Structure formats: structure tokens, C-alpha cells
């Protein structure tokens, strides 16, 4: 039995020398010998019944001495490994204050977000409030209340993402006009930015894009107010000297309706590749709010009139920064995005 005790002691010493390279390994080695249920020293105590009565006292004493010695060895080993690991941690976290600091690149807002903020700043200076657009609308607010006929092509499945016969992904931010006019009495001045969705995908169109709707409702609002407001807007965004022109168009929710062109800020109206030689670039749609739309919201169309305009943020951004493919605004390519920072 003394030989067995000696062999266990030597096995502990060999294990410490060969395998205990970390506190985790030392714990496993300690468990192998000192675990109360499965440890080798613990198993010796279970053999007490096989020892002659006159030898049990000496045997128990020898086993306890071995156990105390092993506990002391493993405690000392744990302290050494703890100190070693702490030293390694100090080495890994050591900072050489004489070394130059690492360069940290500063980020910037996405070009569409920059354009959104710039437009809001311009119109906020004219007294506009911001009303966030909903991404899911029902048919009434998206079409019917905006005087869109039941047989209008915009309602077709190939143009609109329907979630159910009643609900759809908003195809325009114009629905915000109705929500606002139902809940607020004139005078009204709001901007409504938001995401909109249409089944369209090419170099200049995306199934999901951003719009910003503007609405003014007050007494004696005319196209002159619209023209003056938009002239100020394009000068702030595209530079002094930029102006607008209005061309007749058609939208169900405005009458009269106009397409708004901006004088080419690249060539000053002389004609270039950007404006395709015309000196003008189409920028947005607008008009005087249709009387039926006002009446649908309970507003007296004989006393009040309104103007509305809708800006595609991607188009405005692409024009300002010379981006020729709308996909570049959605691919998160840092080589593109880091070049654009007007903050």
C-alpha cells in the first residue's frame, strides 16, 4: 500500500510538470486525484475496509497526509499559474505611449439622409413642420382620398405591392396630406418624408425609394406661391442663380398639375450632358391641391386652397452628387459613400 501511495504522489508530480500549463489544466489534474467521488485519493479511503484492523489507523493517517500534501501542491500551482496568466494579460494589454496613435476614420451620414436633412432645413426655415409618412397604408388613404379613380393604372398589381385587398405598401407620401388635413385645421404647412414602394427596377428606379411630400393649405394659395417657394428651395440645394420652370402635367390629386424643372446647375442653362443639351432638368411634380381632395378631408374648398409637391430624394441626391446609377445608393460601398459629406 505504501508503494501505491508513493506512485500516486509521483503521478501528481509528473502531471504538474508535464500537463499543468494553465489553470484549467491544473483544475482537471486536481480533480483527477482529489475529487471526493472519483479522485484517486478519495478511492483509497473506500478501501479502508480491506485493511487489517490493526493497520487501519496508520493507513488512514498516510492517506490524509497524502491528501494534505496534494492540496498544498495544487494550491501553490494555482497561485503560480494565476500570477503567470496575470503577467501575460499585462503584456497583451501593455500600451506603448511613444507609438503613434492609430488613425480612426470618421463616418458620415448616407447621401440620402444628408439630402433629407438639407431639404428639411430649407423648408423648416419657411415654417414647415415634419409629419412622418406611414410605410403601410390602406387603399382609401393611398388612392381614393387622393382622387385616384378605381381604374387608374397606379392601382394595378404590376405597379403596387398589395398586402391584402385593403392594405398595401405606400406608393407615395401624398397619403400624409390626407392624414394631416383630417386631423388639423388650416393653415397647414407640413413636410412628409418617408419610404415608398413601387414595382419598378432599373438604373434610375428602385422598388423601394424615398420621397418627401410638401403641403400648404391656407387662404388664397396660388401657383405663384409654389413657384417662389421652389425657387428658394433649388437655390439652397443646387446653388445661387438656379431657378425653376413649370410645365403642365396631370396628377389626380392636384389641379392644375405641373412638372417642375430646374435650370441646369452644371452648365448654367447652356446645355450639357447632364441636362441633355436642354438647359433644364426635371426635378419634381407639384400642383394646386384638387378641390375634391380638400372636400374629402372636410375643408371648405371655397375658402381655402393648397399647394403640394413631391420630391424623390434619390433623384435629387443623384443630380447633386453626379451619381448615374441608383444602385450605388443602396449597395453601401464605402468607396462611393465616403466621397459624399456635406455635414
DANOR-V543553 format. One record per pair of residues at least 24 apart in sequence whose C-alpha atoms are under 8 Angstrom apart, sorted by sequence separation. I is the first residue (numbers start at 1). J is the second residue. D is the distance in Angstrom with one decimal. If there is no record, write none. Layout:
# DANOR-V543553
[[I | J | D] [I | J | D]]
This chain:
# DANOR-V543553
[[172 | 196 | 5.5] [190 | 214 | 5.8] [191 | 215 | 6.6] [259 | 283 | 7.9] [260 | 284 | 5.3] [285 | 309 | 5.7] [286 | 310 | 6.3] [41 | 66 | 7.9] [170 | 195 | 7.8] [171 | 196 | 5.0] [172 | 197 | 7.6] [189 | 214 | 7.6] [190 | 215 | 5.4] [259 | 284 | 6.2] [260 | 285 | 5.8] [284 | 309 | 7.2] [285 | 310 | 5.6] [41 | 67 | 6.7] [170 | 196 | 5.3] [171 | 197 | 5.0] [189 | 215 | 5.7] [190 | 216 | 6.7] [239 | 265 | 7.3] [242 | 268 | 7.9] [259 | 285 | 4.6] [260 | 286 | 7.0] [284 | 310 | 6.0] [285 | 311 | 7.1] [139 | 166 | 5.5] [169 | 196 | 7.1] [170 | 197 | 6.0] [171 | 198 | 5.8] [188 | 215 | 7.2] [189 | 216 | 4.6] [238 | 265 | 6.4] [258 | 285 | 6.0] [259 | 286 | 6.3] [284 | 311 | 5.1] [138 | 166 | 5.5] [139 | 167 | 6.0] [142 | 170 | 6.6] [146 | 174 | 7.8] [169 | 197 | 6.0] [188 | 216 | 5.4] [189 | 217 | 6.7] [234 | 262 | 7.3] [257 | 285 | 7.7] [258 | 286 | 5.4] [283 | 311 | 7.2] [284 | 312 | 7.0] [138 | 167 | 4.3] [139 | 168 | 7.0] [142 | 171 | 7.2] [146 | 175 | 7.4] [187 | 216 | 7.5] [188 | 217 | 5.0] [257 | 286 | 5.9] [258 | 287 | 5.5] [283 | 312 | 7.9] [137 | 167 | 5.8] [138 | 168 | 6.0] [142 | 172 | 7.3] [187 | 217 | 5.5] [188 | 218 | 6.7] [257 | 287 | 4.2] [136 | 167 | 7.0] [137 | 168 | 5.6] [186 | 217 | 5.9] [187 | 218 | 4.7] [256 | 287 | 5.7] [257 | 288 | 6.6] [8 | 40 | 7.9] [136 | 168 | 5.8] [137 | 169 | 6.2] [142 | 174 | 7.4] [143 | 175 | 7.9] [146 | 178 | 7.6] [186 | 218 | 5.8] [187 | 219 | 7.9] [254 | 286 | 7.5] [255 | 287 | 6.3] [256 | 288 | 5.7] [283 | 315 | 7.4] [8 | 41 | 8.0] [34 | 67 | 7.4] [136 | 169 | 4.7] [137 | 170 | 5.5] [142 | 175 | 5.2] [145 | 178 | 7.0] [254 | 287 | 5.2] [255 | 288 | 5.4] [283 | 316 | 6.9] [135 | 169 | 5.9] [136 | 170 | 5.4] [141 | 175 | 5.3] [254 | 288 | 5.1] [255 | 289 | 6.2] [256 | 290 | 7.8] [135 | 170 | 5.3] [254 | 289 | 4.3] [255 | 290 | 5.0] [34 | 70 | 7.8] [134 | 170 | 7.2] [161 | 197 | 7.1] [253 | 289 | 6.1] [254 | 290 | 4.4] [255 | 291 | 8.0] [34 | 71 | 7.8] [141 | 178 | 6.6] [160 | 197 | 7.4] [161 | 198 | 6.7] [176 | 213 | 7.8] [253 | 290 | 5.2] [137 | 175 | 8.0] [141 | 179 | 7.7] [160 | 198 | 5.4] [161 | 199 | 7.0] [173 | 211 | 6.4] [177 | 215 | 6.6] [252 | 290 | 7.6] [134 | 173 | 7.9] [159 | 198 | 5.7] [160 | 199 | 6.1] [172 | 211 | 7.2] [173 | 212 | 6.6] [174 | 213 | 6.1] [133 | 173 | 6.0] [159 | 199 | 4.9] [173 | 213 | 5.7] [253 | 293 | 6.4] [158 | 199 | 6.3] [159 | 200 | 7.3] [133 | 175 | 7.7] [134 | 176 | 7.7] [133 | 176 | 5.8] [30 | 74 | 6.6] [132 | 176 | 7.7] [131 | 176 | 7.4] [26 | 74 | 7.4] [26 | 77 | 7.6] [26 | 78 | 7.2] [254 | 307 | 8.0] [254 | 308 | 7.5] [23 | 78 | 6.2] [9 | 66 | 7.3] [5 | 63 | 7.5] [12 | 70 | 7.6] [23 | 81 | 6.0] [22 | 81 | 6.2] [23 | 82 | 7.1] [131 | 190 | 6.4] [133 | 192 | 5.6] [135 | 194 | 7.3] [21 | 81 | 7.7] [129 | 189 | 6.2] [130 | 190 | 5.6] [131 | 191 | 6.0] [132 | 192 | 5.2] [133 | 193 | 5.9] [134 | 194 | 7.1] [135 | 195 | 6.3] [5 | 66 | 7.5] [9 | 70 | 7.7] [16 | 77 | 8.0] [128 | 189 | 4.9] [129 | 190 | 4.6] [130 | 191 | 4.8] [131 | 192 | 4.8] [132 | 193 | 5.7] [133 | 194 | 5.0] [135 | 196 | 6.6] [226 | 287 | 7.8] [127 | 189 | 7.0] [128 | 190 | 4.9] [129 | 191 | 6.0] [130 | 192 | 5.8] [131 | 193 | 7.3] [132 | 194 | 6.3] [133 | 195 | 7.5] [22 | 85 | 8.0] [128 | 191 | 6.3] [130 | 193 | 7.7] [223 | 287 | 7.2] [223 | 288 | 6.8] [222 | 288 | 7.0] [123 | 191 | 7.8] [120 | 191 | 7.5] [116 | 193 | 7.7] [226 | 307 | 6.6] [238 | 320 | 6.8] [221 | 304 | 7.7] [222 | 305 | 7.7] [219 | 303 | 6.3] [220 | 304 | 6.7] [221 | 305 | 5.4] [222 | 306 | 7.5] [223 | 307 | 7.5] [219 | 304 | 4.6] [220 | 305 | 6.2] [221 | 306 | 5.6] [222 | 307 | 7.3] [218 | 304 | 5.3] [219 | 305 | 5.9] [221 | 307 | 6.9] [217 | 304 | 6.7] [218 | 305 | 5.8] [219 | 306 | 8.0] [217 | 305 | 5.7] [218 | 306 | 6.2] [217 | 306 | 4.1] [216 | 306 | 5.3] [217 | 307 | 6.6] [215 | 306 | 7.1] [216 | 307 | 5.3] [215 | 307 | 5.8] [216 | 308 | 6.5] [215 | 308 | 4.5] [214 | 308 | 5.4] [215 | 309 | 6.8] [213 | 308 | 7.2] [214 | 309 | 5.2] [116 | 212 | 8.0] [213 | 309 | 5.8] [214 | 310 | 6.3] [213 | 310 | 4.4] [212 | 310 | 5.7] [213 | 311 | 6.4] [211 | 310 | 6.7] [212 | 311 | 5.1] [211 | 311 | 5.5] [212 | 312 | 6.6] [211 | 312 | 4.5] [212 | 313 | 6.9] [210 | 312 | 6.0] [211 | 313 | 5.5] [209 | 312 | 7.8] [210 | 313 | 5.4] [148 | 252 | 5.5] [209 | 313 | 7.8] [210 | 314 | 6.6] [147 | 252 | 5.5] [148 | 253 | 7.2] [209 | 314 | 6.9] [146 | 252 | 6.8] [147 | 253 | 5.5] [146 | 253 | 5.0] [123 | 233 | 7.5] [122 | 233 | 6.4] [204 | 315 | 7.8] [181 | 294 | 7.8] [119 | 233 | 7.7] [122 | 236 | 7.0] [185 | 299 | 7.9] [178 | 293 | 7.9] [182 | 297 | 5.2] [181 | 297 | 5.9] [182 | 298 | 7.2] [119 | 237 | 7.6] [181 | 299 | 7.7] [186 | 304 | 7.9] [118 | 237 | 7.4] [178 | 297 | 6.6] [204 | 324 | 7.7] [206 | 326 | 7.2] [203 | 324 | 7.7] [204 | 325 | 6.0] [205 | 326 | 6.6] [206 | 327 | 7.7] [203 | 325 | 5.0] [204 | 326 | 5.3] [203 | 326 | 5.7] [203 | 327 | 6.8] [174 | 310 | 7.7] [173 | 310 | 7.7] [147 | 292 | 6.9] [147 | 293 | 6.3] [146 | 293 | 5.7] [145 | 293 | 6.3] [145 | 296 | 6.3] [116 | 313 | 6.8] [115 | 313 | 6.8] [112 | 313 | 6.4] [115 | 316 | 7.6] [112 | 314 | 6.4] [115 | 317 | 6.2] [112 | 317 | 6.3] [111 | 317 | 6.8] [112 | 329 | 7.7] [111 | 329 | 7.5] [111 | 337 | 7.0] [110 | 337 | 6.7] [114 | 341 | 7.8] [114 | 342 | 7.1] [111 | 340 | 6.4] [114 | 343 | 7.4] [108 | 338 | 7.1] [111 | 341 | 7.4] [107 | 338 | 7.6] [109 | 341 | 7.2] [108 | 341 | 6.3] [109 | 343 | 7.9] [108 | 343 | 7.6]]
